[in-house]
Amino acid sequence: MSATPIADHAMLSDRHSSALVSTAGSVEWLSFPRFDSPSVFGRLLGTEAGHWQIQPADTWHSARRYVGQTLVLETTFTTSSGTVVLTDMLAMGEDNGGHRLGRDVPHLLVRRVACTAGEVELDVSYQPRPEYGLIVPLLSAVQGGVTARGGAEWLVLTSPMPLQLARGHAHGTTALRAGDTMHLALHRSTLEGRPARIWSQDDLAAQVDNTIAAWQSWSELHQSYEGPWSELVHHSGRVLTGLSFQPSGAIVAAATTSLPEGIGGERNWDYRYSWVRDASLTMEALWVAACPDGAADYFAFMATAAASGVGPDHGLQIMFGVGGEHDLTERELPHLEGWRDSKPVRVGNGAWNQQQIDVYGELLGAAHRLAGQLSSIDDDTKRFLIACADTAATRWPEKDQGIWEVRGDPQHFVYSKVMCWVALDRAVALADRLSAGNRVEHWKRCRDDIWETVVRDGWSDEAGAFTQYLGSDRLDASNLMMPIVGFLPADDPRMLATIDAIDQRLTDERGLVYRYRTEDGVDGLAGQEGTFLLCTFWLAHALALSGQAERAIAVFERAVAYVNDVGLLAEEVDPDSGELLGNFPQAFSHIGLINAA
């Protein structure tokens, strides 16, 4: 059972796949060659599910940072006898800078170790376990490294130091003195693909330089935000870019699966897919934090992934695999004990076939925000966006599972109605660009009907606020989005009352915001969850829009206090311990940070 705190990890990305590295220099998660591929290293979720650790053999302490304007991780280990710097990255290929970030990557994890002072004995432990730990591969020593065969994976470890092999485990030690540098690397291919190989030290040194240069050139080209908290905003922009799948334009919600929303509970989900909602909000956030040059790719991906049709009789599927796959059937992995014994571990996500009618609003909201980048969209994409608006106009009166994907009974969620209003409001604004002038009057009528319904039936005198669903008295933090999307002004008395009700009755002792109260099991799940960082940023955002700057800044700074040592946020915060909980890093949290800043 992994006991390492979630916050003790840092993410590597090549915009195809991701890895998590702990403060102890251990790769605890790696999915090759896509974000949603089975893990090669998965000790994050199971003791025997694989890892690759490089650290001093003696007692040490570590400090970390990302090399300037990159997602290349640098961990400095200090011992009583000396200092070594471990630099980790998922390599970019040649000519991968600027707009080409993530093209033609070699699927190569590179680890450079440099002794900068004294002498340090280094300990290396390598234990690949493909297919989420189900396979113990056959390891074989070859000149310059170790090969691993098992299942569909062909893995080649480059190691200039000798390693001893024993049933799926390679281990060795070596001494480095000041000025010494060595490179290790893991190269992945499949049985039918281009074969992985041993890499020379010079070639790996070039990969390090190429990867740093690629990220830095992308940052310099794309990041011009100069507002408050600019360092956090720029870094969050790189994190969101690191969560995008370059080949298709898809954007994943997080790099991991099954990190729990409550320790020991069942709220453990696979977030390595592209939600229409999360990805659309990511594109809007990148409009602030980085030039969203992938906007056309993203909307083309959505139009292609949903090519089976969107309309009154066939709603938009709410999530897809990063290659556009529809069937994301959820299953459990009983051989994995889960992070801190939080079971079950799941892959796939059962929400894929839920109805969530808010997604039309997020999608068309992103299209409206990014209209300047969409001048060349094709006719298929135009028809797709028109169909999304038409479907929102037809389906807004229906019940759904809502933004939080409840597994209880569907309801008339206020947020879902509001986002259908957004879909139609933005479609009206985009009508000329979409060649849809003939639909404008119908869209306007439906938009106005939604507004009247929400204002009349979504408000509760008992709660003194807009509520979770029509006719209820329950609070829901998603209603903080009402002023953010322009449904009502933030200084409208009803919005001010809603903001205050959420601030007073939906927060914990730290002043962080819950999505909603889970005590009565309304979402169909047992157990409790942490406070939600996105919702806390929403509160800061809504307060700022209402002119309450001091309160807004206080809430924002409470939330960003949970950024870890390398600037990453998970989904939630444990209300008792203050630990980060949930999948990591979480796009939603970084989206909220960017927009609130």
N, C-alpha and C positions, 0 to 999 in steps of 0.2 A: 504494500500500500504506500503510495507516494504521500509524504508529509510535507514536501517542499511547498512553501506558500506560492500561490499563483503569481503574486507580485514579484517573486524572485526570478522570473523568467523574462527573457528578451526575445523579440521576433526577428528572424531573418526571412527575406523574401527575394525571389527572382521574378516575381509577377507571374509565376506558374504554380509554385508550391511554396510551402513555408516550413520553418523549423523554429522550435523554442529551445533556448539555451539557458541553463540555470546559472546562478551566481557561482556555483561550484565548477563551472566549465563543462557541464554535462549537457549534451543534446538529448533532451527528454521527449522530444516530439519531432518527427520528420515525416512528411507525406510526399512521396515522389510518384509520378511526375506532375500531379495536379493537387490543388488544395484538398480536394475530396477523395484522393486516392487512399487506399489502405496504408497505414503507417509502417515505416521501416524501423523507426525507434518510437516506442510508445510508453516508456516507463512512467510518464505523466499519469497514465490511467491503469497501469498494472505493473507490479514489481518485475515480472519476467517478460515484459513486452519490448525490451530492447533499449539500449542507450549507447552513447559514445562520449566518454569522459576523458578530459585532459586537465590535469591539475598537478601542483607540486606534491611530492610524496610526504613532505614534512608539513607541520602546522603552518597555516597560511591565513591571510585575510585578503579579500578582493574588493576592487572598485571597478565600476564599469562606465562606459559611455559609448554612444554611437559616434564614429568618426564624422567630423563636421559635414552636415547636410546630406547624410547617407543613412541607409539601414545596414551598415557594416559595423559589427559589434567589436568593441575592444575591451577586454577584461585584464586588469593588471593584478597579478598575484604577488604579494609581498611575503617573504619568509624571513627567518632569522639570518639566513645565509645569502639571500639575494632576491632579485625581482625578475619575473618573466611577464611578458605581455602576450596574451592570446587574442588573435584577431580572427573573427569568424564571419563568413558570408556565404550566401548562395550566389554563385558566380554568374555574372552577366557575360555574354559572348562579346566578341569583337564588334566594333561599330554599333554599340548599344546605348549610346548617350542620347541626350535630348529627347526628341519625340520618339526615338526608337527604343526607349528603355524597356528591356525585357524581351526583345526580339531574338529568336534563335538561341536560346540559352542552352548551355551544355548539360544541365541537370547535374551539377557538381557542387558539393559542399566542401569549401576550402577552409582549413584551419592553419594559420601561421603562428608559430611560437618563436618569440625572440627574447633572449636573456639580455636585460639592459643593465644589470648590476650584479656583481658577485657570482655565485654558482648555485644552481638549483637542480635538484634531482626531480625529474618529471615522471609522473605515473600516467600511463595510457590504458584505458579499458574500453574495448570495442565489442559490442554484443548486438549485432543486427538481428531483428526478429520481424521478418515481413508478415504482411496480412494481419496486422494488429496483434502480433505476437503468437499467432498460431504455428508459424513455421520456425523451427530451429535449423538454420541453413548449414550446409557442409562448407566448412572453411578450409582453404588450401593455401599454403605459403607459396608465393611466387617471387621472383626477383623484384625487389622494390615494394613489396606489399603483400596483400592477402585478397583472395577472391572468395566470394560467397555465392553458393548456388542453392536455390530452393524456391519452389513454386514458379511464378512467372518472372522472378527478379534475377538479374545478373548484376551483382555489386562488386566493385573493385575498390579496395582501399589502398591508396598510396601511402606508404610509411617508410621514411628513410631509416627508422630505428627498427631493430629486430623485435618481433612479437612472438610470444609463445601461444600455441593454439591448444584448446581443450574444449571439445563438444560445443561448438557454436560461440566460443568466447576467445578473444585474442587479448593478450595482456603483455605489457612490457614497461621497463623503466630505462631512463637514460639521463645522463648529466649534461646540462647546458651551462656554459660559462659566458661571461659578459662578451657580447659581440656575436654569439652563436645564434643562428636562425635556422629553423627547419619548417617545411610545409608538409602537412598531411591533407589528404582529400578523399572524399567518397564520391565515386562516379557510378551512376545508375543507368542501366539499360534493361531491355527485356530480351527474352529468348529470340524473338524475331527482329529486334531492332538493331540499330547501329551499336556495335559492341563497346562496352565500357573498357577503359584501359588504365594502365599505370601512367602517371604524369611525371615529367621531369620537374626538378626543383625550379629551373628557370621558367618553365611554362606556368607553373603554379604562381610564381612571383608575378608574372605578367597578368594572370587572372586577378590577383589581388589589386594590382594597379588599375586594370581595366574596370573592375567593379566599382572601386571608389570613384574613379573618374566619371563613370556612367551616371551614378547617382548624383554626383555634384553638378554635372552638366545639366541634368534634368532639373535639379533644384534652382540653379542659376537662371535657366531659361523660363521656368514656370512660376516661380514664387516671388511675387512683388507686393504682397500684403504688408502694410506698414502701420497697422492699427495697434490697439492694446494687446498685450500678451503675444507679441508677434512670434517669439521663439516657440511657444507652445502651439500656436496656430500653424506655423510652418511645419513643425514636426508632425502634428496631427495630419497635415496634408500628405506628408510622405507615408505615414502609416496607412492612410486610406488608399494611396496609390499602391502600396505593398500588398493590399488586400484585393487588388484588381487582377483579373486573369487576362493577361495581355492578348492571347490568341483570339479570344472571342469578344472581349469588351465587357464580360460579366464581372460583377463585384460581389465578393463573399461577405457575409455578415460578421464572421470572425474566423480565426485561423484554426480553431479547435472544435472538438466535439466533447460533450458530456462533462465539462467542468460545471459543478453544480451551482444552482441558485440558492441552495441551503445545504450546509454540510450534512451528509448522511441521508439526504432526502432523495426524492424521485424526480425532481425538476431538473433533469439532465438531458440536454438536447444537442443535436448535431447542427452547428451553425456554418458549415463549410459550403453553403450553397448560395445562390444569388436570389435573394428576395426582391421582388419588384419594389417594395416599400423602402427597404434599407438601401438598395442600390440607387434608387432615384434620389433619396435624401443625401447619399454620398456625392452624387454628381452636383447637387446644389451646394454642398459644403465645399467641394473642390472649386466651385466658382469663386469662393472667397479665398481659400487657402492655396490654390494652385490653378493655373490656367487649365481648364478642363478640355484639353485637346482630344480626349477620348469620347466626347459627348456623342458625336455621330456614330462611333463604333458601338457605344452602349445602346442607343436607340435602335440601331440596326440589329443588334443582338436580340433585343426585346421583340422586335417585329418578326425576326426569324424564329425565335424560340416559341412564340405564340402563333406560329403560322397556321395552326390547325383551325384558327378562327376565333374571333372575339365578337360577341354580339348578345342580344337579349336572351338568347337560348343557350349561350355558351360563354360563361364568364371567364375573365382572364385568370389563368392559373397564377397563384400568388408567388411561386418560387420555381426555380429551375436549377439543374446541375450547371456547372460552369461551362459545359459544352452545349447547353441548351436542352439537356435531357429532361423529360417530363416525369417519369416514374421514379420517385424518391422514397419508395416504400421503406418504412421504418422497421428496423430489427434490433434485437439486443445481442450483445456479445457477453455471454455468461462467464467466459473464461477470464474476463478482466474484472478486478475488484473495484475499480474506480478510484478517483482521487479522494483520499481520506475515507475510503470505504463508502463512497456515494454511488449507489447502484440504482438502476441499471446503467451500464454504458450502452449508448445507442449510436447506430449509424443509420443514415437516412432520416427523414423527418416526416412524421405523420400529418403535419399541417399542410403538406403539399396539395391536398385535394379539398381543403376547407374553402368555404366562401368567405372572402374578406373584401367587402366592397369599398373600403378606403383606398385600395391600391390605385384606383383610377385617378384619384386626386394627387397622390405623390408623383405618379408618372407624368401627368400633364403639368403639374407644378414644376417639375424639373425641366420639362420641355419648354415651358414659358420662360423660366429663369435663364435657360441656356439657348434661347432662340438665336442669339448672335452666332452660335457655333453650328447651327442647323440649317444654314442657307442651302446646303447641297443635299438635303435628305431626299431619298427617292420616293417614288409614288407609293410603293408598298408601305413604307414607314408612315407616310401621310395617311393612308387608308387605315393603318393600324391605330394611329392616334385618334382619328375621327371615330372609329369603332369603339374605342375606350370611352370617349365622351358620350356616345349614344348609349352605351351599356350603363354608364353611371346614371344617365337620364331615365333609364327604364328600371334599374334594379335598386335605386336608392330607397324605396319604401320597404325593402325586404330586411329580414333579420340576417345577421351574420355572426362569425366568430370573433371579429374585431381585431384591432391592432395587436392585442396581447395573445391572440390565438388560443382562446380559452377552449378547454376540452369538455366543458359543461354545455348547457343548453345555449343555442344561439339567442341573441337579444337584438333589440333595436339600439345599438350603441350610438351615442351622440357623436363620438369622434368619427365613426364611419359615415354618418350623414354629413357632417361638416366637410369631410374630404370629398364626398360626391359633389358638394357645393363648389369646392375648389376645382374639381375636374371640369365642371361646366363653366365656371368663371374664367378659368385659364383657356378653355377651348374657345370661348367667345373672343378673347383677346388674340388668339392664334388663328382665327378663322381665315383671314386673308392668306396667311402663310400656308395654311393647310388646304386652300382652295375649297373652303366649306362655308361660304357665305350664305348658302341656302338653308343651313341648319341653325343659324344664329338665333332667330326668334324662338324656336323650340327650346334650344338650350337655355335661353334667358328665362323662359317661363318655368322650366323645371328648376333652375337655380333659385328662383324666387320662392317657389313652393317649398323647397328644402329649408330655406332660411326661416320662413314663417313657421314651419313645423318644429324646427330645433328651438327657436326662441320661445315658442308656446309650450311645447311638451318636454323639452330638455331641461327646463328650469324647475327647481323644487323650492317652494317657500320653506318647507321643513328643513332642508339642508342649507338654504340660503346660498345656493350655488347651482350652476349647471352640473348635471350628474352623469353617472356612467352610462345609463341607457334611459330611453324615454319612459317617464312615469316612475322612475326609481328615486331613492334618496341617497344612493351610494356615491361617494366621491371617486373620481378617476383623474389621475394627473394628465392624461392625454388631452383633457379640455384646456390645458394651458396653451395648446396649439391654436386655439380659436383666434386670439389676437395676432399670433405669429403669422398665420396664413391670411389675415385680413378679414376674417368672418365678422368680427366686431372690433371696434377700437379698444385698445388696452385700457383706456380711461373710462370706458362705459361703466356705469355703476354695477351692472350685473357681472362684468368681467372683473372689476376690482373686488367684488364680493367673492367671486370664485377663486381668484388668486389668493385672497386672504384665508378662505376656508381650507384650501389645499396646504398653504403654509402652516396653518395652525393645527389641522387635524389629520394631515397625511404625511407628517414628517416624524423622524425619530429624534432622540435626544441630541444627536449631532447636527440636526437641522438638514438632514438629507431626506429626499422625498421617496415615498413608496409609490409604486404604480397604482395600487389600490389595496384595500385591506383583504387579506386572504383567509381570515379567521373562519368565515362561514362556508368556505369551500365552494364559493360561487364559480370558480374557474374549473371545477371538476377534478382538482388535484389535492392530494394530502400534503400537509406540512406547510412551513412558512418559507419566505424568501427574504433576501436582503433588500435594502433601499436601492433605487435605480438611478444610476448616475445621469442617464439621458434626461430623466424627469427633473432632476435637480438643476441641470442646465436649462431646461425649459422654464423652470421657475425664475431663474436669473434673467432669462431672455424676456419673459412676460413682464417682470418687474421693471426692467430697463425700458421697455416700450411704453409702460404706464407712467414714466417719468420719475420712478422711485430709484434713482441711481445708487444711492448709498446702500439700500437693501439689496439691490441687484448685485453690486460688487461683493457684498458680504457672502451672499449665497454662492456666487461663482467661485470665490476663493475657498469656500468650504469644500466645494466639489474638486477643484484642481489640487487640493492638498493631498488627494489620494492617487495622483500620478506617481508611478513608481520611479526608481532611480534613473531609468532610461526613457521616461516620458510616456509610458503606456498605461492604459486604463482597461480594466475588465468591465463587465456589464453592471455589477452590483457591489455593494459594500455590506459586510456582515454587521447588523445593528449592535451586536454584543461586543465583538472583538475589534471591529474596524478593518478587518481583512478584506482584500478584494475577492469577490466571488464571481462565478460565471465564466463563460468562454472568453478567450483572451488572445490578442487584444481585440476589443469589441468596437466595430465600426460605429455603432450607435453612439457610444460614449464620446468618441472623438468628433463625430458630427455635431453633437450637442455643444461640445467645447468650442468648436470653430464658430458656429452660428451665434452663440451667446457672447463670445468675445467681440 
